[in-house]
Amino acid sequence: MKARPRLESFFITILWLMLVLRAALPQGLSTKIGQTYLPTETSAQQIRDTLGPNDAGSYLEVALTWAKLQPIDFETQSWIVRIWSPGLSIIEIPLLWLEKLGFSFFWTFLLSLILLWAFACYLFWRYIANKIGVLKSLIVLILITFSWDFKFIFNQGILNSEGYSLVFLMIFLIGITYITGQDQSTKLILKVLLGFTLGISIWIRHSNDTYLIMLFLSSGFILFINHTRINKHFFANKNYLSIFRMHNKKTRENLQDLNFISFVAILVTFPWRLISTFIYNGQFLQMSSAFPLFSRTIWATPGSESAEFWGTYGSNWACKIDLETCSNIANTGVSNISSNRLFLLAVQAVLKNPFSYIRQRLKYFYENWIPSFLDYFSLTTIIACASLFVLILVIIKILQIRMRNLSFIDLIWLPIISLQLAQLSIIHFESRYFITLRFTSALYLLLKTSKETAKISKEINVLGNHMDI
């Protein structure tokens, strides 16, 4: 697939940046900092004090401590890096150093984020626009700047981790999608850079860590059972393995690239896995130790502090659909039951009360898709409705997928979408949690419905198209 001209891609990026600046600075230079309503020249320490104990404030607190080359206090601050991987805090450290030289922390944070998104836009237009169509690509670029997602990323929730994490993830997805459709071999430096961007994305926001592990294991599994003569014996005797038989060299090269890139990403994240485990007593080799918190939250009794705080997001759904089990847990003490046990009890509650579970989740899903969803009519709500329709189409596509017709587009994009849906089936529904899901669903659907991608998918399938070997 031929790339778009460099000059054209640069020109489109500049025009798009003007729309992004509109989302970031709706009142121009007099725009206040999101969540704080402070002037943009406010110091980082004052911003942190105003943010309080929320996510953005906690990230900034760690950054302020590390920027002074001091260790975080184990008693009062270590919980922050146990719950969230500290990538955003690390990004904020050099910005805090620049503040000492007279540069506004907010402006360096915002401009760095905008430049990264501009780079992602350039890559998207140059390498993906021809795959999905120039007109569709232009429409997508325009519409996302009017979405609630961009209002949150660049304005309302500017100091949260979504903006930086998502842009690195998008750079990875754009890059890996492009190279799997090329005839020539991929340069080593490009594969390392793609692995680095995926790893950095997960350093900033740990929630896609499972996606990384799945990419590495799935590509490695398919390569393994195709690798040796001994494994060919399996194809002859195990029909369920024969669908994984690769029939052409390009398929093999693409899988090797994907496996190598995901391995690089794991190496990038490995230092924090060790630090989190052995210094901050986190879960073994995990980027975050937040899972036990969710297991307890879903069983929070009505009227409790947790249920009241997260109630509008549908947090304690397990308790609501199985009051008897919830009462037993409350009598025992939720802190006295392991997180794995609590999760298994929640699964049992879903199996016993499937319709109650669906009603509970759909109610809060609808209410939190974007804030005040459909309460008023605007372009933002129209885009939100369109993105919801896109998600429904993608879910239908996922249910219809067949193993033997799985293409590289599916192998790259479906796991990230499916895993987000799985995570959201458990945790509470904050509107910002849907941002990555909306982006990945929209781009996946555009790629799958494009003629060029369909042509490539027919030529290069991950799995064999027939059972013989």
Beta strands, then each sheet from edge to edge (+ up, - down):
end
